[in-house]
Amino acid sequence: MTAALLCADPLVTAACSAAAALVLLMSVLPKLRDFARFHAALDAYQLVPAAWTRAAAMAFVAAEAGAALLLVARPLQAASAVAGLAVVGLATAAVGINLARGRRDIRCGCDAEGVPLSGGLVWRNAALLAVLGAAAASAAAAPTRALAPLDFAAAGFCALALLLMWLASTQLLANAARTRA
């Protein structure tokens, strides 16, 4: 099987979309549970005027939830993955800007752990961007076949494996922060 055929396989699209949807949903839930904490984290980024941070925080959570829901509702559509790319790209850019400013004492606001900003966080997000990019490229390619019943199980297992890698990287970042403290 060539790389082009593999990229066009709807199993790749389904697995990457499901994994990204799970990650985005797991990122949205802590923000909804403790919106004040996320709002404070966004305020600490100092990327928008203080008067706008509440609205910006609400807009970001809505965009992140919307991207996750698109990936669930329309997992085989390139636009769903592109929405995820936009949200994760924006968050990664915000982290990168603050790292360039030398501001590593800020909590990311991306999860319940409150991981501080670091290069590892950028790399973790880059991995998610790669998964979303694969989903978008795969969905945009002409599908080589229809999904078979076994494909759904395979996509689920691949998505679970990718989610576990995401969770492990998040835990490693949290442990590294605790070790430094």
N, C-alpha and C positions, 0 to 999 in steps of 0.2 A: 504494500500500500504506500503510495507516495504521500509526501507531506501535504500536497494540495488536496488530495482526497481525504486525508485525515482531518484537515482543517474544515472541510466542507461537511463532515459527518455531523448529523444533528445530535449525536450523543455528546460530542464535545460541547456544543452549545448548551444542551440541557444540563450537563454536569457543572460547567462553569457558571451558568446562570443561577442554578440552585445553590451552589456554594456561596456566590456573592450575595444572593438574597438572604441566606442565613446569617452571614457576617453583618450585613447592613441591619437586619432586624435585631441582632444581638447588640449592635451598637446603638440603635434607637431606644431600646427599652430602658437602659439606665438613664438616658437623657429625659425620658418621659417620667420615670419614677422620681427623679430628683432634678427637676428643671432648673432650680435655683443654682445648683452646683455647676451645671453645664453653662448657665448664663454667666456665672462668676469666672469660669475657665475662659469663655470667649471674651469676656471683658479684659482678662489678664493678657490676652494676645495683643491688645491695643492696635487692632487693624481697622476698626471703625470708631467713630466718635462714641464716647460713653453713652450719650443719649440714644444712640441707635442700637446698642448691643442687645437689648431685649428683643427688639424686632428682628435683628439679624439672627439671633439664636432661634427664635421661633421659625423663621424662614428656613434656616438650615435643617432643623429637625423635620420640618414638613417636606423639604426636598429629599432628605435621606429616607424618610418613610415612604415617600412617593416612588423613589427609585427602587426600593425594596419591593414594594407592591407591584410595580411594573415587571420586575424580574420574576415575580411569582405568577402574575396574571398572563404575561406574554413572554415566557422564557425563551422562545425561539426567534424573537424579534431583535434585530440589531439596535433599534432605538432604545430598548430597555437597558441593554448593556451600556449604551452611550450615556444614558441618564446616570447610571451608576458611576461611570468613568468621570462624569462632570462633578458629582458630589465628592467622590474620594479624591479626585484631583484637586478640588478646592481645599479640602481639609489638609491634604499633603502640602500644598503650597503655603497654607497658613503656618504649618509646622516649620517648613523650610525657611520662611521669612523670619520667624522668631529665632530659629537656630542661627541664621546669618547675623542677626542682631546680638547674638551671644546670650540669649535669654533661655537658659536651660532649666530654670527653676519653676517654670509654669507646668501645671498638670494639663494633660492633653484634652481632657473632657470627653474622650472617646469611649470610655468604659467605666465600670464601677470601681476599678482599681485606682484610677487617677494616675496613670503612668506619666512620669515627667517627660518633657520633650527630649528627644535624643536622635542621633543618626539611626539607631535601630528602629525607631518608630517610622522613620522615613522609608527604610528598607522593607519593613512589614507592610506599609501601605503600597509600596512599589510592587510587592508580590500580588496584592489584591488588584492593583491596576493591571498587572499582566493577565490575571485571570479574567477580568472584565474585558480586556482587549482581545483575548482569545475568544470569549463569548461573542463579542461584536464581529470579529473577523469571520468566525464560523457561521454566525447567523447571516452575514452579508453574502457569503459564498453560496453558490447554487447547491442545494442539498443533494447529496449523492444517493440517498435512500430515505425511506420513511422509518420512523422509530418503531421498533418491534417491542413487544411486551417485556422481554428481558432487558432491553435498553433502559427502561425506567428504573429497574433495580440497579443496573450498573451505574447509571447516572447518580442515583441516590448514594451508592457506596462511594463513588468518586467525590461527590459533594461533601459527604461526611468526613472523608479523609482530608480534604482541603480545609474544612472547618476545624478539624482537630489540629492541623498544622497552624492555623490562625490562632487558635486558643493557646497552643503551646508557646508560640512566639510572644503572645501577649503576656503569658505567665512569666516567661524568661525576662521580658522587659520589666515587669513588676518586681521580680526577684532581684534583678540587677539594681534597681532603684533602692530597694530595701537594704541591699548589701552596702551600697555607697553611703547610705544615711547613717 
